[in-house]
Amino acid sequence: MSRIPVSLDPWQPRARHLEFEGDLRAEELPRLRADALPGHPLRVHARFLLERGALDEIRLSGTITGELWQTCQRCLQPMAWEFCLEPDAVLLPPEGTPAGMSEGDDFVALEADGLLRPAAWVEEEVLLAWPLVPRHADCEPAAGAEFEEGEGAENPFAVLEQLKKGGPDRGGS
């Protein structure tokens, strides 16, 4: 097992069949750090390997686990989002998509210099899995009902109802 490098050349035979593992620091994940709640921990651990696939493609697979904090969109309180991702993707060589690949395959585009930047790849995988509307499984909304119902409560849509029925404010019939 090897430490996660800053960059690696996936086309070099020595990079294949090696397993890389380690924790990524918040400084290595600027987009996650910017979107996570300040003052809360950001943990990301990655374990991955490069290997040649059945169609002679280079595959990048592994496990990405961690925890980051965000704001629950229901109660507006901090919440920890724990994730466990298992990406499996094909590296795109400089000459384009390998023959025999289907549209259902996930692809990882490399930098212009042909190198894989593992921290950037891990960050992208986590961002793609990020919940659109993060919320606790069991919490109450931060505010009460927007409109009170019951006796004596004014309905904010009463004026619209009168207009629809042709009430006195219509100025006609």
N, C-alpha and C positions, 0 to 999 in steps of 0.2 A: 504494500500500500504506500502511495506517495502523497505528499502534501499537495494541496491545490496550487498550481503555479499561476502567476499573473497572466501568462499567455503560453500557448503551446502550438506546435505545428502538428496538426492531426495527420498529415500525410507522411510523416516520418514513421518508419516501422517501429521504432523504440517507444513511440507514444501509444501504440495499440496494445491492447491486452493488459495495460497497466490500470490499476484501480486508484483513483485519486479520492482523497477524503480530507475534510477539514471544516472548521468553522470560518465563516466569512464575517469580517468586522463591518460595523455600520459605515465606516469610511469607504469601504469598497462597494457599497450599495447606495449611491447618492439619491437615486430616484425613490427607493423604498424609504430611506431615511427622511426625505422631504415629505412623503405622504403619511408616514406613521406619526402617532401622537408624540410630541416632544416630552421628554422626561420619563418615558417608559422604555423598557428594554426592547431591543430588536435582535432576535436570535435567528440565525440561519445556518444550517449545517447541510453540507452537500457531500454526496458520495456518487461518483460516476466513473464510467469507463468508456473507452473508444474501442470498437471492434469492427472487423470487416463482416458485412452481411452476406446473405445468400446471393445477391445480385452484384457483388463486388463493391458495394457502397460502404462508406464508413458511417457507422451508427454511433450515436451518443445516447447512452441510457444511464439511469441511476435513480437515486432518491434524494429529494430535497425536503428537509423538515425544518420547522421553526415556529416562531411565535412573533407576532408584531401586534401592536396596539393601535386601535382605531376608535372612532366614536360610533356608538350604536345609534342608528338613525331613527330608532323608536323612542328610547328614553334619554338620549343625548348624553349618556354616561360612557366613560372609557370601557373598552372591552378588549380582551385578548383574542386574537384570531390565531388558532393553531392550525398549521397546515402540514400535510404529508403528500408530496407530489411524486409521481413516478414517470418522468418524461422519457420518451423513446423517440428520437428524431434522426433524420438523415442529414449529414453535413453536405452542404452544397459546394461542390468543387468549383474552382475558377471557371471551368468551361461550361457550367450550367448543370441543370438537373440530370442525374444519372439515368441511363436507359432502364426502362422497366419499372420505374417508380410510379405510384398512383397518386391521384389528387388527395387521397385519404391520408397519405403519409405526412407527418410533421417534418418541416425542414428547418435547419439552422443555417442562416447566411453568415458567412465569415466576414471578418474585416477585409478591407481592400488589400492588406498585406498577406492574406491567406491564413492568418492565425486565428485561433479560437481564444477568446477572452472568457474564461470560465465564470468570473464574477458577473460579467455583463449578461451571460447566458442564464445564470441562476436568477439574477434580478428580473430578467424578462419573463422567465417561467412563473415566478411568484406574482408578478404584476398581471399576467394573463389569468391567473387563478383567483386574484383578488375579488372578493364579493362586491357586486355592484351596489348593493344596499346592505351594509353590515348591520346586524342586529342580534341581540341576545335571543336565545331560544324562548325564554320566558320572562318578558318584562312588560311593563305598562308604558303607554305613551307619556311623554314628559308633561303635556298639557291636558286639561280636561277636554270635554266635548267642545267643539268650536261654536256650536249654537245650542243654547239651552232649549229643551223642549218641555212642554207642560203648560199648565194654566198660567196666564199672565205673561208668558214669554212672547215677545214679538218675533215673528218670523221675518228674517231679513229679505225674504223673497215675496212678501205680501204685496208690495207695490207692483212687482212683475205679474203676479197673479191677477191683480186688478186690471192692469193694462191688457192682459190676455183676454179677460172676460169683457172688455169694453167699458171699463169703469169710467168715473167722472173725469179723470185726468186725460182722457183720450181726445177730448176737444171735438167730438163729432157726434154721432148718433146718440 
